[in-house]
Amino acid sequence: MIRYQSGFDATTVGAVAVQIRQVIGDLVEGEWAHGLLYMIRELVDNAVFHSGTNGGDCLMELSETHLHVVIRDRGWGIHHSLQQAYGAMDEGTAVRWAFQGVSGTADDQRGIGLPSVLQRTETGIGLLLETGTVAFVGTQGEGYLIGKSTQGVEGVVATLNIPRWMLRPDGDIG
């Protein structure tokens, strides 16, 4: 069941963030909501500021076992972003670097976002990030590349999987 769906860009991201906070507040137990909102905000900010497309889409869908939050942009992807700053590298290396704190801006004061998202998977929230022909899974604070078909993903698709036990028993979960 779709709980929320919206596109966003630099001009609408503030209003979309307010709507996302409301939906998460209605669905997710208070103790888990703050960390989840941080994760979503970081992925949305990346879509706005690093994708080259100035935005993306957010979808929240409730299944029998999880709340799935999908943030997608149709930009140039992590590989292209890091390649612009650091030269030729394969897609897997680029994704590993991004989760180790390397930013496509080549600014050593940036790049903390994706490592912070990965760290927050320690709570039990799962992460699947796809870009190009690679996929990265984060769980229990650890991350690794997984095998994927050669059919590429345009831009970045990040999915957060929030287990049902983190959801409010009295929330609007339909």
Disulfide bonds with the S-S distance in Angstrom:
none
